[in-house]
């Protein structure tokens, strides 16, 4: 029975992951002749492209009215949530000594550790500033 219960929990988690909305929405910015709107199917397809290609920074859509740059627009608190998740992992799994975030074209490699559980290299400073503003 325990195996079946574990299977049900695992299946439940997979369903939750499939139905969970991404922590971002599409951002479309352009210099067009007028407002442009796409069908729900096109918006869903663009969203899926960004889900399938997580390292894709953006695309340009060429239209008869001009070009649109499409990218992800993250909510302002996603870095804080990532930092909280990192701290949780690093606290609950003592054998994990670091989580490496690879370098990008704009950021150097960064290692989150239990002493510095932040997504960004400047995470400690940002967290301290945020706490100071909350106290005011």
C-alpha positions in Angstrom: 0.0 0.0 0.0 2.8 2.4 0.8 4.1 2.2 -2.7 0.7 3.1 -4.1 0.3 6.0 -1.7 3.8 7.3 -2.8 2.8 7.0 -6.4 -0.4 9.0 -5.8 1.6 11.7 -4.1 4.1 11.8 -7.0 1.3 12.0 -9.6 -0.4 14.8 -7.6 2.8 16.8 -7.6 3.3 16.3 -11.4 -0.3 17.5 -12.0 0.4 20.5 -9.8 3.5 21.4 -11.7 1.7 21.0 -15.0 -1.1 23.4 -14.0 1.1 25.9 -12.1 1.4 29.2 -13.8 4.9 30.5 -14.5 6.2 33.2 -12.3 6.2 35.6 -15.2 4.0 36.9 -17.9 4.7 37.9 -21.5 5.9 41.4 -22.0 5.4 42.8 -25.5 6.9 46.2 -26.4 7.2 47.7 -29.8 7.1 50.6 -32.1 4.0 49.8 -34.2 1.6 51.8 -36.3 -1.2 51.1 -33.8 -2.2 48.7 -31.0 -1.7 45.0 -31.8 -3.5 42.1 -30.1 -3.0 38.4 -30.7 -5.4 35.5 -30.1 -5.3 33.6 -26.9 -3.9 30.6 -28.9 -0.9 32.8 -30.1 -0.3 34.1 -26.6 -0.4 30.6 -25.2 2.0 29.4 -27.9 4.4 32.2 -27.2 4.2 31.4 -23.4 4.9 27.8 -24.2 7.9 28.7 -26.3 9.4 30.6 -23.3 8.6 27.6 -21.0 10.4 25.2 -23.4 13.4 27.5 -23.8 14.0 28.8 -20.3 17.3 30.6 -21.3 15.6 32.4 -24.2 15.9 36.1 -23.4 13.3 37.3 -26.0 12.1 37.2 -29.5 11.1 39.8 -32.1 7.8 39.4 -33.8 7.6 41.1 -37.2 4.1 42.3 -38.2 2.6 44.3 -40.9 2.3 47.2 -38.4 5.9 47.0 -37.1 8.1 44.9 -34.8 7.3 43.7 -31.3 9.9 42.6 -28.8 8.5 39.8 -26.6 10.2 38.7 -23.4 9.3 37.6 -19.8 8.1 40.1 -17.2 8.8 38.8 -13.7 7.0 40.0 -10.7 9.2 42.2 -8.4 9.4 39.7 -5.6 10.6 36.7 -7.5 14.3 37.2 -6.4 13.1 37.2 -2.7 11.2 34.0 -3.3 14.2 32.4 -4.9 16.4 33.5 -2.0 13.9 31.9 0.5 13.9 28.7 -1.5 17.7 28.6 -1.6 17.9 29.2 2.2 15.4 26.4 2.7 17.4 23.9 0.6 20.7 24.9 2.1 19.3 24.7 5.7 17.5 21.4 5.3 20.2 19.6 3.3 23.5 20.0 5.2 25.3 17.9 2.6 24.6 20.6 0.0 27.4 23.1 0.3 26.5 25.4 -2.6 24.3 25.9 -5.6 26.1 27.3 -8.6 24.4 29.7 -10.9 26.4 29.9 -14.2 27.8 33.0 -15.7 25.7 34.8 -18.3 26.5 37.6 -20.7 25.8 40.1 -18.0 26.6 38.3 -14.7 29.5 36.3 -13.4 29.1 32.9 -11.9 27.7 33.0 -8.4 27.5 30.3 -5.7 24.7 30.4 -3.2 25.8 29.0 0.2 24.3 28.6 3.6 26.2 31.8 4.6 25.0 33.6 1.4 21.8 32.0 0.2 21.1 34.5 -2.6 20.4 34.2 -6.3 22.4 37.4 -7.1 26.0 38.1 -6.1 24.8 41.3 -4.5 22.0 39.5 -2.7 23.2 40.1 0.9 23.4 43.8 0.3 19.9 43.9 -1.4 18.4 41.9 1.5 19.9 44.2 4.1 18.6 47.3 2.2 15.2 45.7 1.9 15.1 44.9 5.7 16.2 48.5 6.5 13.4 49.9 4.4 10.8 47.6 6.0 11.8 48.9 9.5 11.2 52.5 8.5 
